[in-house]
Amino acid sequence: MQAQLELISHALCPYVQRAAIALAEKQLPYTRRDIDLAAKPAWFLALSPLGKVPLLRSPEGVLFESAAILEYLEDTQSPPLHPTAPYRRAQHRGWIEFGSHVLADIARYYQAPDAAALAAAEDTLRQRFETLEAVLHQGPWFDGPHFSLVDAVFGPVFRYWQAFERAGVCAVFTGLPKVQAWRSTLAARPSIAQAVGPDYTERLWHFLASRPSALGRHIAAHEHTAPV
């Protein structure tokens, strides 16, 4: 089938990854077009009201914002990745928003200007994952046996720890066995593993190292000793 969908993206954006995972889970052919967010092309700005990725271009038009894209795919394409029961579906939407807050906390972590702010941001992340530990049950997925959009949201969240653990920082999963098991299961899911390019790990590493932040300085000081 010829691709009728185009995902306009950035190589490191976790919100783009959500859309890519949902497209893969629904086995929808699509093309992907990366842009440089530091030099946004005029055609992109004309399509994106907020100047952000992802955008999904379809025969019906262009959608912006990952949450809207996920809901459009859910409304129009099978298999469903939301629960069918209205209350449970609403709960999942809440946890998707929780995942967005975790991504904002991660950004505060890698942008923290000094050691005190870095430690505070790490404490916040630990609290977030303690909250998740309390709601995860039998696994292997957030909703038990069924892969859902909540899983699609948290696959990109956990991916940051590829770099954090390489740098020897942000060890927030100790004593959280359900979170650790969920993280490992998500990493092995093909749709999640393939939601980024083969150079993602190094791109993320260099992005973090270039930050004028406590983490960036730590990576720069220890890069020659960090395992690859």
Secondary structure, DSSP 8 states (H G I E B T S, - for coil): ----EEEEE-TT-HHHHHHHHHHHHTT--EEEEE--TTS--HHHHHH-TTS-S-EEEETTEEEESHHHHHHHHHHHSSS--S-SSHHHHHHHHHHHHHHHHHHHHHHHHHH--SHHHHHHHHHHHHHHHHHHHHH--S-SBTBBTB--HHHHHHHHHHHTHHHHHHTT-----TT-HHHHHHHHHHHH-HHHHTTS-TTHHHHHHHHHHTSSSHHHHHHHHHGGGS--
